[in-house]
Amino acid sequence: MPYKQRLYPWVLVRLLPKMQGVTVAQYRSRSDADGHLCILRRLMPNAQFVVMFNPGLPPEYQQNSR
């Protein structure tokens, strides 16, 4: 995981049918993600969203893609 992505570990995901999800945005703090979640729930009341923590894996645990 690149360094820039590790700076934004909180992820806002829109849940879709058949166990699929789309990342809407990434945030540095949980409160920023929760604030955006509240706004999206008002704008799109029928959509389902969830805030998740995605710390990423350290390089020694990542699978080599060679």
N, CA, C and O atoms as CSV, one atom per row, in Angstrom:
chain,resi,resn,atom,element,x,y,z
A,1,MET,N,N,0.857,-1.172,0.000
A,1,MET,CA,C,0.000,0.000,0.000
A,1,MET,C,C,0.901,1.233,0.000
A,1,MET,O,O,1.775,1.355,0.858
A,2,PRO,N,N,0.702,2.145,-0.948
A,2,PRO,CA,C,1.525,3.359,-0.989
A,2,PRO,C,C,1.351,4.216,0.269
A,2,PRO,O,O,0.330,4.157,0.954
A,3,TYR,N,N,2.371,5.002,0.540
A,3,TYR,CA,C,2.385,5.832,1.747
A,3,TYR,C,C,1.185,6.769,1.798
A,3,TYR,O,O,0.577,6.933,2.856
A,4,LYS,N,N,0.836,7.384,0.671
A,4,LYS,CA,C,-0.277,8.341,0.654
A,4,LYS,C,C,-1.596,7.680,1.060
A,4,LYS,O,O,-2.404,8.293,1.759
A,5,GLN,N,N,-1.817,6.450,0.633
A,5,GLN,CA,C,-3.053,5.755,1.006
A,5,GLN,C,C,-3.067,5.397,2.486
A,5,GLN,O,O,-4.135,5.336,3.095
A,6,ARG,N,N,-1.889,5.158,3.078
A,6,ARG,CA,C,-1.838,4.843,4.504
A,6,ARG,C,C,-2.182,6.051,5.361
A,6,ARG,O,O,-2.504,5.897,6.540
A,7,LEU,N,N,-2.120,7.252,4.791
A,7,LEU,CA,C,-2.474,8.458,5.538
A,7,LEU,C,C,-3.986,8.597,5.713
A,7,LEU,O,O,-4.446,9.361,6.561
A,8,TYR,N,N,-4.747,7.872,4.922
A,8,TYR,CA,C,-6.208,7.961,4.943
A,8,TYR,C,C,-6.800,6.577,5.225
A,8,TYR,O,O,-7.319,5.937,4.311
A,9,PRO,N,N,-6.731,6.107,6.475
A,9,PRO,CA,C,-7.164,4.736,6.757
A,9,PRO,C,C,-8.678,4.547,6.879
A,9,PRO,O,O,-9.156,3.414,6.820
A,10,TRP,N,N,-9.438,5.627,7.047
A,10,TRP,CA,C,-10.894,5.491,7.190
A,10,TRP,C,C,-11.536,5.559,5.818
A,10,TRP,O,O,-11.285,6.489,5.052
A,11,VAL,N,N,-12.369,4.567,5.509
A,11,VAL,CA,C,-12.949,4.424,4.178
A,11,VAL,C,C,-14.470,4.445,4.292
A,11,VAL,O,O,-15.049,3.788,5.157
A,12,LEU,N,N,-15.103,5.203,3.413
A,12,LEU,CA,C,-16.562,5.235,3.314
A,12,LEU,C,C,-16.947,4.392,2.103
A,12,LEU,O,O,-16.535,4.679,0.979
A,13,VAL,N,N,-17.742,3.350,2.342
A,13,VAL,CA,C,-18.086,2.383,1.300
A,13,VAL,C,C,-19.592,2.363,1.103
A,13,VAL,O,O,-20.356,2.345,2.068
A,14,ARG,N,N,-20.011,2.368,-0.158
A,14,ARG,CA,C,-21.432,2.188,-0.477
A,14,ARG,C,C,-21.659,0.706,-0.721
A,14,ARG,O,O,-20.977,0.093,-1.543
A,15,LEU,N,N,-22.616,0.135,-0.009
A,15,LEU,CA,C,-22.919,-1.284,-0.142
A,15,LEU,C,C,-23.879,-1.501,-1.300
A,15,LEU,O,O,-24.881,-0.800,-1.442
A,16,LEU,N,N,-23.549,-2.490,-2.124
A,16,LEU,CA,C,-24.341,-2.822,-3.303
A,16,LEU,C,C,-24.855,-4.252,-3.171
A,16,LEU,O,O,-24.406,-4.999,-2.301
A,17,PRO,N,N,-25.798,-4.635,-4.034
A,17,PRO,CA,C,-26.307,-6.014,-3.986
A,17,PRO,C,C,-25.204,-7.036,-4.266
A,17,PRO,O,O,-24.155,-6.695,-4.813
A,18,LYS,N,N,-25.445,-8.260,-3.896
A,18,LYS,CA,C,-24.542,-9.397,-4.120
A,18,LYS,C,C,-23.190,-9.202,-3.451
A,18,LYS,O,O,-22.155,-9.527,-4.033
A,19,MET,N,N,-23.193,-8.672,-2.229
A,19,MET,CA,C,-21.981,-8.528,-1.414
A,19,MET,C,C,-20.897,-7.686,-2.087
A,19,MET,O,O,-19.708,-7.945,-1.897
A,20,GLN,N,N,-21.289,-6.698,-2.860
A,20,GLN,CA,C,-20.328,-5.816,-3.507
A,20,GLN,C,C,-20.323,-4.481,-2.796
A,20,GLN,O,O,-21.289,-4.115,-2.126
A,21,GLY,N,N,-19.227,-3.755,-2.949
A,21,GLY,CA,C,-19.114,-2.430,-2.354
A,21,GLY,C,C,-18.254,-1.530,-3.213
A,21,GLY,O,O,-17.373,-1.995,-3.936
A,22,VAL,N,N,-18.515,-0.241,-3.128
A,22,VAL,CA,C,-17.755,0.755,-3.873
A,22,VAL,C,C,-17.207,1.761,-2.877
A,22,VAL,O,O,-17.952,2.316,-2.070
A,23,THR,N,N,-15.902,1.993,-2.934
A,23,THR,CA,C,-15.298,2.996,-2.066
A,23,THR,C,C,-15.693,4.377,-2.557
A,23,THR,O,O,-15.423,4.741,-3.701
A,24,VAL,N,N,-16.331,5.137,-1.690
A,24,VAL,CA,C,-16.775,6.481,-2.036
A,24,VAL,C,C,-15.658,7.484,-1.772
A,24,VAL,O,O,-15.390,8.353,-2.603
A,25,ALA,N,N,-15.005,7.365,-0.614
A,25,ALA,CA,C,-13.941,8.305,-0.247
A,25,ALA,C,C,-13.098,7.714,0.876
A,25,ALA,O,O,-13.491,6.750,1.534
A,26,GLN,N,N,-11.915,8.326,1.080
A,26,GLN,CA,C,-11.025,7.933,2.165
A,26,GLN,C,C,-10.731,9.158,3.013
A,26,GLN,O,O,-10.639,10.273,2.498
A,27,TYR,N,N,-10.583,8.944,4.339
A,27,TYR,CA,C,-10.412,10.052,5.275
A,27,TYR,C,C,-9.300,9.757,6.269
A,27,TYR,O,O,-8.967,8.601,6.528
A,28,ARG,N,N,-8.737,10.818,6.815
A,28,ARG,CA,C,-7.722,10.681,7.860
A,28,ARG,C,C,-8.338,10.390,9.216
A,28,ARG,O,O,-7.745,9.671,10.020
A,29,SER,N,N,-9.517,10.935,9.485
A,29,SER,CA,C,-10.118,10.757,10.810
A,29,SER,C,C,-11.507,10.136,10.698
A,29,SER,O,O,-12.202,10.294,9.694
A,30,ARG,N,N,-11.884,9.436,11.739
A,30,ARG,CA,C,-13.196,8.798,11.795
A,30,ARG,C,C,-14.306,9.848,11.795
A,30,ARG,O,O,-15.358,9.642,11.190
A,31,SER,N,N,-14.075,10.964,12.468
A,31,SER,CA,C,-15.119,11.991,12.543
A,31,SER,C,C,-15.396,12.603,11.172
A,31,SER,O,O,-16.543,12.932,10.869
A,32,ASP,N,N,-14.374,12.762,10.342
A,32,ASP,CA,C,-14.602,13.257,8.978
A,32,ASP,C,C,-15.449,12.266,8.179
A,32,ASP,O,O,-16.368,12.662,7.461
A,33,ALA,N,N,-15.136,10.986,8.308
A,33,ALA,CA,C,-15.891,9.961,7.592
A,33,ALA,C,C,-17.339,9.909,8.076
A,33,ALA,O,O,-18.260,9.789,7.268
A,34,ASP,N,N,-17.542,10.000,9.387
A,34,ASP,CA,C,-18.903,9.987,9.930
A,34,ASP,C,C,-19.702,11.207,9.487
A,34,ASP,O,O,-20.899,11.098,9.220
A,35,GLY,N,N,-19.058,12.358,9.407
A,35,GLY,CA,C,-19.740,13.565,8.947
A,35,GLY,C,C,-20.201,13.441,7.508
A,35,GLY,O,O,-21.324,13.821,7.175
A,36,HIS,N,N,-19.339,12.910,6.654
A,36,HIS,CA,C,-19.714,12.716,5.256
A,36,HIS,C,C,-20.801,11.650,5.140
A,36,HIS,O,O,-21.681,11.745,4.284
A,37,LEU,N,N,-20.739,10.639,6.001
A,37,LEU,CA,C,-21.765,9.598,6.016
A,37,LEU,C,C,-23.140,10.191,6.324
A,37,LEU,O,O,-24.125,9.826,5.682
A,38,CYS,N,N,-23.217,11.086,7.283
A,38,CYS,CA,C,-24.500,11.730,7.628
A,38,CYS,C,C,-25.071,12.505,6.449
A,38,CYS,O,O,-26.273,12.458,6.186
A,39,ILE,N,N,-24.204,13.215,5.747
A,39,ILE,CA,C,-24.654,13.989,4.587
A,39,ILE,C,C,-25.165,13.067,3.485
A,39,ILE,O,O,-26.221,13.315,2.902
A,40,LEU,N,N,-24.409,11.997,3.200
A,40,LEU,CA,C,-24.831,11.073,2.147
A,40,LEU,C,C,-26.135,10.369,2.497
A,40,LEU,O,O,-26.951,10.107,1.613
A,41,ARG,N,N,-26.340,10.062,3.760
A,41,ARG,CA,C,-27.597,9.412,4.160
A,41,ARG,C,C,-28.788,10.330,3.960
A,41,ARG,O,O,-29.887,9.863,3.662
A,42,ARG,N,N,-28.583,11.639,4.122
A,42,ARG,CA,C,-29.677,12.591,3.870
A,42,ARG,C,C,-29.929,12.758,2.378
A,42,ARG,O,O,-31.077,12.877,1.949
A,43,LEU,N,N,-28.853,12.767,1.583
A,43,LEU,CA,C,-28.995,12.959,0.142
A,43,LEU,C,C,-29.491,11.703,-0.570
A,43,LEU,O,O,-30.215,11.791,-1.561
A,44,MET,N,N,-29.099,10.538,-0.064
A,44,MET,CA,C,-29.456,9.264,-0.689
A,44,MET,C,C,-30.026,8.328,0.379
A,44,MET,O,O,-29.336,7.408,0.818
A,45,PRO,N,N,-31.277,8.548,0.806
A,45,PRO,CA,C,-31.822,7.777,1.932
A,45,PRO,C,C,-31.992,6.283,1.653
A,45,PRO,O,O,-32.017,5.489,2.593
A,46,ASN,N,N,-32.107,5.886,0.401
A,46,ASN,CA,C,-32.304,4.468,0.089
A,46,ASN,C,C,-30.995,3.700,-0.073
A,46,ASN,O,O,-31.009,2.470,-0.135
A,47,ALA,N,N,-29.875,4.398,-0.142
A,47,ALA,CA,C,-28.575,3.741,-0.300
A,47,ALA,C,C,-28.020,3.343,1.065
A,47,ALA,O,O,-28.341,3.961,2.080
A,48,GLN,N,N,-27.193,2.318,1.079
A,48,GLN,CA,C,-26.565,1.860,2.320
A,48,GLN,C,C,-25.074,2.172,2.270
A,48,GLN,O,O,-24.398,1.874,1.286
A,49,PHE,N,N,-24.575,2.772,3.338
A,49,PHE,CA,C,-23.165,3.129,3.451
A,49,PHE,C,C,-22.620,2.603,4.765
A,49,PHE,O,O,-23.368,2.383,5.719
A,50,VAL,N,N,-21.308,2.403,4.806
A,50,VAL,CA,C,-20.647,1.962,6.024
A,50,VAL,C,C,-19.256,2.600,6.080
A,50,VAL,O,O,-18.596,2.776,5.056
A,51,VAL,N,N,-18.827,2.942,7.302
A,51,VAL,CA,C,-17.477,3.460,7.524
A,51,VAL,C,C,-16.626,2.303,8.031
A,51,VAL,O,O,-17.010,1.604,8.968
A,52,MET,N,N,-15.461,2.106,7.400
A,52,MET,CA,C,-14.575,1.005,7.784
A,52,MET,C,C,-13.163,1.527,7.996
A,52,MET,O,O,-12.761,2.529,7.405
A,53,PHE,N,N,-12.421,0.838,8.842
A,53,PHE,CA,C,-11.012,1.141,9.059
A,53,PHE,C,C,-10.192,0.170,8.227
A,53,PHE,O,O,-10.336,-1.045,8.367
A,54,ASN,N,N,-9.331,0.696,7.358
A,54,ASN,CA,C,-8.507,-0.120,6.476
A,54,ASN,C,C,-7.045,0.257,6.687
A,54,ASN,O,O,-6.527,1.124,5.982
A,55,PRO,N,N,-6.368,-0.383,7.650
A,55,PRO,CA,C,-4.991,0.008,7.947
A,55,PRO,C,C,-3.997,-0.433,6.901
A,55,PRO,O,O,-2.886,0.097,6.864
A,56,GLY,N,N,-4.343,-1.377,6.051
A,56,GLY,CA,C,-3.391,-1.916,5.088
A,56,GLY,C,C,-2.454,-2.897,5.768
A,56,GLY,O,O,-2.365,-2.930,6.996
A,57,LEU,N,N,-1.770,-3.679,4.990
A,57,LEU,CA,C,-0.848,-4.667,5.538
A,57,LEU,C,C,0.582,-4.177,5.422
A,57,LEU,O,O,0.932,-3.533,4.433
A,58,PRO,N,N,1.417,-4.468,6.411
A,58,PRO,CA,C,2.837,-4.151,6.284
A,58,PRO,C,C,3.440,-4.939,5.121
A,58,PRO,O,O,2.929,-6.002,4.769
A,59,PRO,N,N,4.517,-4.433,4.521
A,59,PRO,CA,C,5.094,-5.097,3.342
A,59,PRO,C,C,5.452,-6.562,3.567
A,59,PRO,O,O,5.348,-7.357,2.632
A,60,GLU,N,N,5.868,-6.946,4.763
A,60,GLU,CA,C,6.255,-8.341,4.983
A,60,GLU,C,C,5.066,-9.296,4.955
A,60,GLU,O,O,5.258,-10.504,4.821
A,61,TYR,N,N,3.829,-8.777,5.080
A,61,TYR,CA,C,2.646,-9.621,5.027
A,61,TYR,C,C,1.952,-9.586,3.675
A,61,TYR,O,O,1.019,-10.356,3.443
A,62,GLN,N,N,2.381,-8.723,2.792
A,62,GLN,CA,C,1.765,-8.631,1.479
A,62,GLN,C,C,2.303,-9.734,0.584
A,62,GLN,O,O,3.461,-10.135,0.693
A,63,GLN,N,N,1.442,-10.215,-0.304
A,63,GLN,CA,C,1.827,-11.280,-1.208
A,63,GLN,C,C,2.605,-10.692,-2.377
A,63,GLN,O,O,2.194,-9.683,-2.951
A,64,ASN,N,N,3.720,-11.310,-2.733
A,64,ASN,CA,C,4.493,-10.856,-3.892
A,64,ASN,C,C,3.724,-11.167,-5.155
A,64,ASN,O,O,3.157,-12.251,-5.292
A,65,SER,N,N,3.701,-10.223,-6.079
A,65,SER,CA,C,2.958,-10.406,-7.329
A,65,SER,C,C,3.917,-10.640,-8.488
A,65,SER,O,O,3.685,-10.148,-9.592
A,66,ARG,N,N,4.989,-11.383,-8.249
A,66,ARG,CA,C,5.962,-11.671,-9.312
A,66,ARG,C,C,5.595,-12.899,-10.077
A,66,ARG,O,O,6.307,-13.283,-11.006
